[in-house]
Amino acid sequence: MWAAAPVLLLLLLLLLLPLARRGAARLEPAGRAVLITGCDSGFGHLLALRLHRLGFTVFAGCLCPSGDGARRLQREAGGAGRLRVLRLDVTRARDVRAAKELVLSHLPERGFWGLVNNAGISTFGETGWLPMETYEKFADVNLLGSIRTTLAFLPLLRKYKGRIVFMSSIIAYFTLGNGIYSMTKAAIEKFCDALRLEMKKFGVQVCIIQPGNYARSTKIQPPLSAEEIWSELSEEEKAVYNKEYIQERANFFNSILSEGSTNGGEVVDAMVDALTSPAPKARYMVAKLKEKALVFVCALFPTVVMDSVLSYALSKVKLA
């Protein structure tokens, strides 16, 4: 009987948590500033518009502030002064410093409330297909870029007891041909776990967003042809992999992309909740049931089970 007590207590807490979340009042957005990275397109673009409509002062970081995405963002916001588009390449320390100076010089009356680390890139390819320069670029954008902006804005977030939101992915748990993306998301999850615990004493809350396949919503990963992949391979890799194998891999990955959800608003809903809920979740998994099932298998079963599941999914693709 006593052995079951911890399990029963956990179940009780899980039942009471939604009631606690519903009972408290939500945040008043007016007079609070939020900085979002990666607003040229995708989730960042949608979130900037949503937060602007809610009444936040929004600093929308764009890689190309004169590009189509940034101009469209300004048009859709109606030219209101509460949304500012700024150049922000998260791999450049001077861009991050300039962003902080801009935020400080235009802080609304209730100060700096949120940082959303949304900027990211993705690609497809087996480990040996990608050069070291590509690994360095992905680490700099997806991992170090988020750390760079977080370190810059931590003093403000501590001062105003704000929120930090990180864009991760269910791919942090497993990989299907895009290990380079998975490794950066797994790393950012561990950074967030440490940061979340450290920030509790300052009243700063840290949340992770874990979308499933929303490739058609974000366009973060365009389809790749077998010819594109083959042309980038080193001679050593071409000696190992034949063109038929490359074609099969490209078809497999592109078919996954084509199944991606177009309803990016579901992910934005989670991001908004992370910023405005009186009791935000540590993790928001926004995914289809089969994607959540894969995560469940990965988290609770031995590695050999998950390897078997993924190997079966890829079993039709042969080297010869």
N, C-alpha and C positions, 0 to 999 in steps of 0.2 A: 504493500500500500504506500509506504513512505517513499519507495523508489519512484513511484509515478508522480509524486508531488511536484518536482520541477517541471515536468511536461505539462501538468494541469495548470500551473502558474503561468507558463509561457502562453498557453492557449487563452487563458483569461486576459492576459495583457494584449494579445493580438485582437481579441474581441473588443476591448475597451478603447484601444487606440483610435479607431475611426470615430468613436463618440467624442473623444477629446478634441480631435481635429475639427469636428463640426461645431463644437460648442463655443470656441473662441472666435472673436471678431477678426475679419481679414484686414490686411494692411491698407492704409490710406495712401494711394500712390502720389497724390499731388505734393509737389515740393521735394520729391526724392529723385536722385539721379541714378541711372544705370548705364554702364558701358558694356557694349556687346562687340565681340570680335567676329570677323567673317560675315559681314552683312551684305556683301555683294549679291548673294543669292541664297537659296535654301532656307534652313531653319533660322539663321541669323537675320535674314531679310524679313521673314514673316514675324519673328519675335519683335524686331524693332518697331514694326507697324502696330502690332498688338499692344505693346507697352505704351506707345505714344497715344493710342486711342484710350487706354485706361487712365492716362493722365500723368505718367512718369515723364521726367526729363530724360531723353534718350541720346546717348553718344554712340553713334553707329560707326564702328570701325570697318573701313573697306580697304581692300588691297589696292583697288583702283578707284579712287574717289571721283575721277572724271569719267569713269566707265558707264556702260549702259545700266548696270544694276544699281549703282549709287545714284545716278540721275533719276531712275525710275522710283527709287526709294524716296527721294526728295519730292517728286511729283505726287506720289501716293500719300505722302504725309501732309500735302497741301501747303507746303512752304512755311509751316508753323515753326516758331522759334524754339519749341521744346524738343525738336529733333535736329541734331547736328551730325552731319556726315564728316568724318575725318579720315585722313590717310593713316592706316595702321597695318604695317607688315610686322607680325609678331616675332619674326626672326631678327628684326633690327632694333637694337636697344634704343637708338635715338628716336625711332618712331614711338616707342613705348613711353619714353620720357616726354616727348612732345604731347602725347595723348594725356598724360597725367597733368601737364601744365595747363592744357586746354580745359580739362575737367575742373581743376582748382580755380581757374579764373571765371568759370561760369556755373559754380555750384548753386543750386537752388536753396531755399531757406532750410529745408530739412536734411540737406547734405547728401553724401554719397551712400546709396543704399546697396547697389549690387554690381558685381562683375560677372559677366557670362563669357566663359572661355569656350567659344563655339568654333573658331577657325580650325580648319583641318583639310587634309588632302588624302586621297586614296589611290591605289593602283592594284593591279593583279599580276601575279607571277610567282613561280616557284623560287625557292631561296637562291639558287645559283644563277637564276636568270637576271637578277638585278645587280648593278654595280654598287660598290661601296658608297659612291656619291649619292645614290638614291636613298640608301639607308640613312645617311647623314642628314639629307634634306627632310625626310619624314620625321626623324627624331627632333629636328630643329623646329618644325612647324607644329606637329601634333603633341609633342611632349614638352620640349624646352620652351616653346612659344607660350604655352599655358602657364608654365612656371614663371617665365619672365614677366608676364603681365600681372600674375598674382603677387609676386614679390614687390612689384612697383606700387600696387594699390593696397597692400596689406595695412599700412598705417591708417589710411582713410577708412578702410572697412572696420578696423578695430575701434576707431574713434566713434563711428556712427552705428556700431553693432549690426553690420549689414550681412549680406548673403553673397556666397560665391557658388556659381553653378558651372559645372564642367560637362562638356559633351563627350561621353564615352560611347560604347556600343556593346551589343551582346557578343560581338566578335572578340571582346576581351576574354571570353571564356573558351572559344574554340576558333578554328580557322578552316576555311575551305578555299585554299588557293591564294589567299591574300595575307600571308603571315606578316608581312611588313606593316600592314595596317593594324593587325591584331596585337603585335608586340607593343606598339605605341599606346594603344588603348588599355592594355593590361598594365602598363607602367603608370599611366595617368590615374588609374584606379587606386594603385598603391600609394601614390602621392596624395590623393584625396583622402584616403583612409587615415594617413598620418596627420594631414592638415585638419581634418574634421575634429579629431580628438584634441589637438593642440589649441584650436580656436574656441572650444567650448568655454574656457575660462574668461574669454573676452566677450562672449555673447554673439560671436560670429558663427553663422550656420553654413555648412558646406554640403552641397547636394550634387549627385551624379545622375545624368540622364543617360539611359541605355536604350537607344532605339534598335529595333530590328531592321529589316530590309526596307528602307525608304529611298532606294536609289533613284527612283523616278521622281521623287519629290525634290531632291537636293541637287541632282546632277553632279554629285561629288566624284562619281566614278563613271566616266563615259565608256561605252563598249569598246573593246579592243579586238582588232582583226588578227588572224593568225600571221598575216604578212608583217604587221607592225611588231608583233612579238618576236618573230623570227629574225627580222632585220636588226633587232637590238641585242641578240644573243652573241656571246663571244664564240670564237671558233671552237674552243674547248667544249662549250655547251652544245653547239651544233653537232659535234661528233657523238654526243650522248643521246640527244633527243631528235627524233625524226619529225618531219613536217606534219605527218598525219596525227601524231601525238599532240603537237602544238595546236592543230586545228580542233581536235576533240576537247582539249582543255579550254580553248577560247570559246567554243560553243557552249560548254558546260557553264562557264562563268557568266557569259553574256545571257544565258537563259535565266540565271539567278537574278541578274540585274533587271531583266524584263518583267519579273514577278514582283518587283518592289512596289510598295504602296505609294499612291499619289496623294494620300491624305496627310500632308505634313502638319496640318493643324493639330493632330493628335499629340505629336511631340511638343509642339508649341504650348499646348494646354499644360503639359507636365512642367515645362520650363516656367510658365507663369505661376503655377502652383508653388514651385520651389522658391520663387521670389516673393510671393504674397501670402502664403499660408502661415497662420500663427504656429503651426507645428509641421514644418516641411519634412518629407521623407529623406533619409540618407541616400536612397537610390530609387529612381523611377524607371522601371522597365516597361517600355512601350513597344510591344511586339505581338506577333500572331501567336496563337496557341502552340503551333508546332515549333516555333522558334523558342518559346519558353520551355517547351519539353526538352529541347536539345540542351539548354542551359541547365535544366534540372538534372539530366543524365550526367552532364559534365561535372556538376557540383557534388553530386551524391554517390556516384558510382566510381569504381576503380578506373584508372586511366585506360586500361586495356579495353573496357567496354566502350568508351567514347571513341577510341581509335578504331574499333571494329565497326561502329556505326558510320564514321566518316569514311573509312576505307571502302565500305560497301557502297556508299554514295558515289565514290570515284572509281569503282571497280571496272566499269566498262572502258575506261581509258587505259590503253596498253602502250608500252614503249615499242613493241614490235608486233 
